[in-house]
Amino acid sequence: MASVHAAQELEISLREIHVQFDRYLITGQRKHLSPVPRLREHATEALRAAERMATTEPEQVLMRKVRTGYQHFFDAYDRLEQTPPEQGVYAKVLELIDTVLTREILEPAREYLRVNRDMLDHTARANHELSQRLTVGLVGLGVCGSVAGLLGGWAIAVSLRRSLLDTDRVLRDTAALLGEAVPAADGEVPRREQSETTVQRVTQAAAAVLNRLKKTERDALRAEQLAWVGQMAAGIAHEVRNPLTVIKLLVQAATDPRRANGFRPQDLRVLEGEILRLEQIIRTFLDFARPPRPDKRSVVPAELIRDCVAGVTARAELQGVTVRAVASADLPPLDADPGQLGQVLYNLLFNALDVLPSGGTVRVTAAVTPGDTGTGTPGGMLTVLVSDTGPGLPVGLEEQIFDPFISTKETGLGLGLSICRRIVEAHGGSIGATNGPAGGAVFVIRLPCRAQTNARPAPLSPAGAT
């Protein structure tokens, strides 16, 4: 029973860790990884207890597999936490769960639990058979022997029976405790067959606990998804209400019988502007809810950056902002969607201009890391930095700035950077944000380059564009 309990504790602890990583994979939010250290300590204690209970060779072999997979999983996870890969943590975590947590840890842990259950069932049957044989033998000895032999046999039989009944009572109490952890639905009393052994009842109760745990996991994930839907609906209602209020006031003013001319030209211009604003809000939410698949083709990074910088030059001149673009002399091409990558760069550039209403500097830097230096991609990694001399990101918001509905602007939807992250990750890259050492915000984009040596795009001018 101690071995079965230790095996159940180990499997439940590992499943709790699995749940946290599943929540992170569903939502993409790193906050779901914060309970992992606490759950790791609990799983480590459960693993030690299971190893102490492993006395047979098959049990010890399974525990060595679990210990090896456990060490492999958390060593890889610690490396991800200390030095995140340039292509993002999401894909590496998914690979760890599929190849290490499931195959190298959970599968031998389940086998360890099954082995202990079989041993427990076998021991119970052996005890029952031994009790029957001893009872028959002692009764025969008592009939054929003296009164002393009869009394001695009776005393031994009672002692053995009491020991077996105590063991059976402990098993029944364990099954009852497990049953209390999973109450029957609507007060229904579960049926117990007379032929069921105590070990079978314990096994059924343990299975019910595991099923309840799985149902709780599904309910928690569904509740989290519904919370996201509610948050999105509230965001849409908040953003749409202001333009609708303006349109309503203009329509009411135009239909006022005391007003002879109806809509004035400036009213129509305001109406058109508010309608365009509504279209932009709806388009942004649609882009967030249904991001299009990237139409990948060969993209020259220098030309793409030059075009985006040229697109914001007019606004930059009005604000007195200097936009500089610097790239290395040799940038390999990308297999990417130029429209989506341009959307990412435009979003970052416009955000930088928004925080520099009275002048400043925006700098776009592009360089490549060769593919033979441990980047994991044959063509290397292209790194694009977009920095500004503005006030920078609020303290503690670097990790949350890419979450939906998080914005530092009063009129922002908080979806632009979230869409940018989804686009970059769809291209196999990663995006991050931090504050520069001299102030201002710095956004870092890393994208895998195509393995090609005959394409040599023209470098950007170090002077850039103003």
Disulfide bonds with the S-S distance in Angstrom:
none
